[in-house]
Amino acid sequence: MDERDKRLIEELKIRQGDTWRVFKIMSEFVQGFDELARVGPAVTFFGSARFKEDDPYYRLAYETAFRLGKLGFTVITGGGPGIMEAANRGAYDSGAESIGLNIDVPGEESPNRYQTKSLKFKYFFVRKVMLLKYSMAYLIFPGGFGTFDELFEALTLVQTGRSHKFPLILFGSSYYEPLLKYMEEVMVPRGTISKEDLRLVELTDEPARAVELVVEKAKEKLRHLKEGEFKKQLKKIIKNYESSTSGGPARG
């Protein structure tokens, strides 16, 4: 076998590998769309996988997810430990659907045990599509590179009109105020973003306020939805919220 034949074989191997990779990616999309097609109104939680059970943000994520779950929202996370576990746990304890979209990375190899539905992905970008497509709001607790990646990708999609506007709620003022200050005092004056872009995010430290922000946007979305099961579920959630905040019993 001469050198030309060897090169040809190597090129075929590379091309074959790329072709099979495309099929693997397609299979993950198909699996995700099929498994999540019937998910009702949902909120996605992001945050550090490194927070332990005794961390204040773990407890706050749990409470926020529990409140949302009690209203009837589905809670979606990346399925790992830390904030993801807290949110899944809060939803699970509330009796709501608790979904984990897991991925095999160091520190998150095992899905947390508070999931009523668990999917596993190999490709980050496929999982990102699922986290965005089936969510009405993002609740973004303190986190690292992965959390910031999700935040800024969502901001970019909304800013450029590639996604409808939806609540991007930053939870933890002491953690996120320096970031917002940098945006306002450095990025806006330099013209890399506009002042209006700062309005794409909300900041809170209170589970009740986070829930209020989600419901406020849900009411706006309700006006644009066609009749169907999703709209019916969202109406019920809003009614439950209004009943709970007025002091009366929630009615289905």
C-alpha positions in Angstrom: 0.0 0.0 0.0 1.5 3.3 -1.1 1.3 6.6 0.7 -1.6 7.8 -1.4 -3.7 4.9 -0.4 -2.9 5.4 3.2 -4.0 9.0 3.1 -7.2 8.1 1.3 -8.0 5.5 4.1 -7.4 8.1 6.8 -9.6 10.7 5.1 -12.4 8.1 4.8 -12.1 7.3 8.5 -12.3 11.0 9.4 -15.4 11.6 7.2 -17.1 8.5 8.5 -16.5 9.7 12.1 -18.1 13.0 11.3 -21.1 11.4 9.7 -21.8 9.1 12.6 -21.3 12.1 15.0 -24.1 13.9 13.1 -26.4 10.9 13.6 -25.6 10.8 17.3 -26.4 14.5 17.6 -29.7 14.0 15.8 -30.6 11.1 18.0 -30.1 13.3 21.1 -32.4 16.0 19.6 -35.0 13.4 18.7 -34.9 11.9 22.2 -35.2 15.3 23.9 -38.0 16.5 21.7 -39.9 13.3 22.2 -39.4 13.1 26.0 -40.2 16.7 26.7 -43.0 17.4 24.1 -45.7 17.1 26.7 -44.0 19.1 29.5 -46.3 21.9 30.8 -45.3 25.4 31.9 -41.7 25.1 33.2 -39.0 27.1 34.9 -35.3 26.3 34.5 -32.8 26.7 37.4 -29.1 27.3 36.9 -26.4 27.6 39.5 -23.2 26.1 40.9 -22.9 22.3 41.3 -20.5 22.9 44.2 -22.9 24.3 46.8 -23.6 21.9 49.6 -26.9 21.4 51.5 -26.0 23.8 54.3 -25.3 26.7 51.8 -27.9 29.5 52.0 -28.3 29.5 48.3 -29.1 25.8 48.3 -31.9 26.5 50.8 -33.2 29.5 48.8 -33.2 27.5 45.5 -35.1 24.7 47.3 -37.7 27.1 48.6 -38.1 28.9 45.3 -38.6 25.6 43.4 -41.0 24.3 46.1 -43.1 27.4 45.7 -43.2 27.2 41.9 -44.0 23.5 42.1 -46.9 24.0 44.5 -48.4 26.4 41.9 -48.1 23.8 39.2 -44.9 24.7 37.4 -42.5 22.0 36.2 -38.9 22.5 37.3 -36.1 21.8 35.0 -32.4 21.6 35.9 -29.1 20.3 34.6 -29.7 17.3 36.9 -26.5 17.5 38.9 -25.7 18.4 42.5 -25.7 21.8 44.2 -28.3 24.3 43.1 -29.6 21.8 40.6 -30.2 19.2 43.3 -31.8 21.9 45.5 -34.3 22.9 42.8 -35.1 19.3 41.8 -35.6 18.5 45.5 -37.9 21.5 46.0 -40.0 20.5 43.0 -40.0 16.9 44.0 -41.1 17.6 47.6 -43.9 19.9 46.3 -45.3 17.1 44.2 -44.5 18.8 40.9 -42.7 17.3 37.9 -38.9 17.5 38.5 -36.8 17.1 35.3 -33.1 16.7 35.1 -31.2 17.1 31.8 -28.0 15.4 32.8 -24.6 15.5 31.1 -21.5 13.5 31.9 -18.9 16.0 33.2 -16.6 15.9 36.2 -18.5 16.6 39.4 -21.9 15.8 37.8 -21.5 12.1 36.8 -24.5 10.9 38.9 -27.9 12.5 38.5 -29.4 13.8 41.7 -32.1 11.6 43.1 -34.9 14.1 43.1 -35.9 13.7 39.5 -39.3 12.4 38.2 -37.9 12.5 34.7 -34.2 12.1 33.8 -32.5 12.5 30.4 -28.9 12.1 29.6 -27.0 14.1 27.0 -23.4 13.9 25.6 -23.5 17.2 23.8 -23.7 20.5 25.7 -25.4 22.4 22.9 -28.2 19.8 22.5 -28.9 20.1 26.2 -28.9 23.9 26.0 -31.6 23.8 23.3 -33.8 21.6 25.6 -33.2 23.9 28.6 -34.3 26.9 26.6 -37.0 25.4 24.4 -39.2 24.1 27.2 -38.7 26.9 29.8 -40.8 30.0 30.4 -38.2 31.6 32.7 -34.6 31.2 33.8 -33.7 31.4 37.5 -30.0 31.9 37.7 -28.4 31.4 41.1 -24.7 32.0 41.8 -22.5 29.8 39.7 -19.4 29.4 37.7 -18.4 29.3 34.0 -21.3 27.0 33.1 -23.9 29.2 34.7 -22.5 32.3 33.1 -22.4 30.6 29.8 -26.1 29.8 30.0 -26.9 33.4 31.2 -25.0 35.1 28.4 -26.2 32.8 25.7 -29.8 33.5 26.7 -29.1 37.2 26.8 -27.6 37.0 23.3 -30.6 35.1 21.9 -33.1 37.6 23.4 -31.0 40.7 22.5 -30.7 39.6 18.8 -34.3 38.5 18.5 -33.5 34.9 18.1 -35.6 34.1 21.1 -38.8 35.6 22.5 -38.3 37.7 25.6 -38.7 35.7 28.8 -37.7 36.3 32.4 -34.0 36.1 33.2 -33.9 36.3 36.9 -30.6 36.7 38.7 -30.9 35.4 42.3 -28.3 36.9 44.7 -27.6 40.6 44.6 -24.3 40.4 46.4 -23.1 38.0 43.7 -24.5 39.6 40.6 -24.5 43.3 41.4 -20.7 43.6 40.5 -21.5 42.0 37.2 -24.4 44.4 36.5 -22.3 47.4 37.6 -19.6 46.3 35.1 -22.2 46.2 32.4 -23.6 49.6 33.3 -20.3 51.4 33.9 -18.0 49.8 31.3 -19.9 48.0 28.6 -22.7 50.6 28.1 -20.3 53.6 27.9 -18.1 51.7 25.4 -21.1 51.0 23.3 -20.7 47.2 23.4 -24.3 46.9 24.8 -27.1 49.4 25.1 -28.7 50.7 28.3 -31.9 49.0 27.3 -30.1 45.6 27.3 -29.7 45.9 31.1 -33.5 45.6 31.4 -33.4 42.1 30.0 -32.5 40.8 33.5 -34.2 41.1 36.9 -32.3 40.9 40.3 -33.8 39.5 43.5 -32.9 37.9 46.8 -36.3 36.6 47.7 -38.1 33.4 46.6 -41.5 35.1 46.8 -40.3 37.9 44.5 -38.8 35.4 42.0 -42.1 33.6 41.9 -43.9 36.9 41.4 -41.7 37.8 38.4 -42.3 34.4 36.8 -46.1 34.7 37.2 -46.1 38.3 36.0 -44.5 37.2 32.7 -46.8 34.1 32.6 -49.8 36.4 32.6 -48.4 38.3 29.6 -47.6 35.1 27.7 -51.1 33.8 28.4 -52.7 36.5 26.2 -50.7 35.3 23.2 -51.3 31.5 23.5 -53.7 29.5 21.5 -56.3 27.4 23.3 -55.0 24.1 24.3 -53.7 22.0 27.2 -50.7 24.3 27.8 -52.8 27.4 28.1 -55.2 25.5 30.4 -52.4 24.5 32.7 -51.0 28.1 32.8 -54.5 29.5 33.6 -54.6 27.1 36.6 -51.2 28.1 37.8 -52.1 31.8 37.7 -55.4 31.1 39.5 -53.4 29.1 42.2 -51.0 32.0 42.6 -53.8 34.6 42.9 -55.6 32.5 45.4 -52.4 32.0 47.5 -51.5 35.6 47.5 -55.0 36.7 48.4 -55.2 34.4 51.3 -57.9 32.2 49.9 -57.7 28.5 49.1 -56.2 27.5 45.7 -58.8 26.2 43.3 -58.2 24.1 40.2 
